[in-house]
């Protein structure tokens, strides 16, 4: 099963970054499956309320997690992204970096595909990082970073540059 999680990046009222994350959707979340529907829906999203409305409808149409007992279907907001997840840089910066590292990818993201919408006024750079075979230090993968400008959407498989799409 191909899994996917949807993320919304926006600024809080205090001008800080906050990121809202959905539950993981399990099944056909690749480009020619539900991924196409996710990207089409994200393009129309203009605020958090529309994001939640879209995700709720997407779930009702495809997965029906809301009708299952328990609290699996939910939204989680990271109000002050932590250093292990995001590296926002200086407060005055208009660029935020998100690093996909092999040893922590499944701990923080878990899904095969991550889908992102940027409603903030900053540029987001996604970096794919892998250890060098001959050196324990890290290197950026060619093509990385993937740039996400304000208002744009991107789908990224396993944090890799290859096969990402907009």
N, C-alpha and C positions, 0 to 999 in steps of 0.2 A: 504494500500500500504506500502510495506517495503522500506524505504529510505536508501540511502548510500552516503557517501562522502569519497573521496580518498585523502590521504595526502602523501607527499614526504618530508622526512627529509634529509637535506644535510648541508654542511658547506659552508659558503660564502668565497670569496677570502680573506676576512679579518679574517678568522678563527672563525667566529661567526656562530651560528646555524640559519638556515632559513628553513621555512616550507612552502611548496606550497600546497594549498588546492583547490579542484575542486568545482564546483557547486554541489548541492545535486541532485542525481539521484533518481527519485521517481518511484519505482515499482520493486518488485522481487529481491531486493538486498541482500537476505539471501543466506546461504551457497549453497543450491541446486538450486538456481536461478542464477542471474547474478553474485553473489558473487564468484562463482567458476571461472568464466571468468576473473573477476577482479584480483583474486589472481594469476591465471596463467599468466596474462599479466604483473603484477607487478614483478613477479619473473624474467622476462626478462629485466626489465628496469635497465639501467646502468648510466643514467644521466638525467638532467632536460628535455633536448630535446626529448629523448626517452619517458619519462613520458608523456609529452604533446602530442606527436604523438600517444601513446597508448590510452590516454583518448579521444582524438579527434575521433579516429577510433571506440572506444567503444561506444561513443555517436552516431556516424553515424549508427552503426549497430543496436543499441537498443533503443535509445530515440529520436534522431534528434532534440535536443535542439538548435543546431547551426543554424538550418533552421528557427527557430521561430523569430519573431521580438523582438527587445529589446536586452538587454545585460545579460540575465540570464546565458548563458553558458560562463563562464570565469574562469580564474585561479587567485587566490589571494595568494600573498606571504607575509608571516609574517617574515620580515627581522630581527627584534630583538624581539623574542617572549617575551611578557609581563608577568609579574609575575602572573597575574590572570589566565593565560593560561598554562604557563610552569614555572617550577622552575629549572633553569639551574644549580644552585649551584655556586661554585667558578669557575672562568675562567679556572683554571688548571685542573679541574675535567674532567674525561672521562665518566661521567655519567650524564644523563639528566632525570628529573622526570616529568611526566605528570600525573596530578591528575584529576580523574573523581569524581566530587562532585555532590550529588543529586540536590542541590539548583541552580547549575550553568550549569549542563550538557547541557540542551537544549538551553541555552543562547550562549554557545560557540561551541557546536558540532551539536546539533539539530537532526542529523540522527539516525535512529535505529542502523545502522552498520557504523563503521568507519574502513577504510582500510588503512594500513600504510606500507610504504617502507622506510627503513633506509639506506641512501647512505652516511651517515656521518661516522666518525671514532670513534664515541662514542656509549656507551651502553644506550639504552632508557628504563626506567622503568615506566610502566603504573600502577598507583595505583587506586584501587577502594575504595572509602571512603564513609561511611554512618554514619549518626548520631546514637549514642547509644540511645535506648529508654529511659533509666533512666538518661541520662546525655547529655547535649547539646554539649559536646565535640565529636570529631570524632574518629572513629576507622578504621583501615585497615581491609578489608574483607579477610578472610582466602583464601590463594592461591595467593593473591595479594602480590607483584607486578608481572605483566607479563613482561618478559624481551624480548627486541628486540635488537639483536646484529647487528653490521654493515653488510649490505647486505641482511638482513632478511626482511620478510613481516609478517604481522599479521592482522587478522580481529577481531574486538571487538564489541559485541552487547551492546549498551547503556552504555558502560564503565564498564560492568561487567566481572569478571573473568570467570564465568560459560559460556560455549558455545563459547568461543573464539577459533579460529583455525589459523593454519599457512598454 
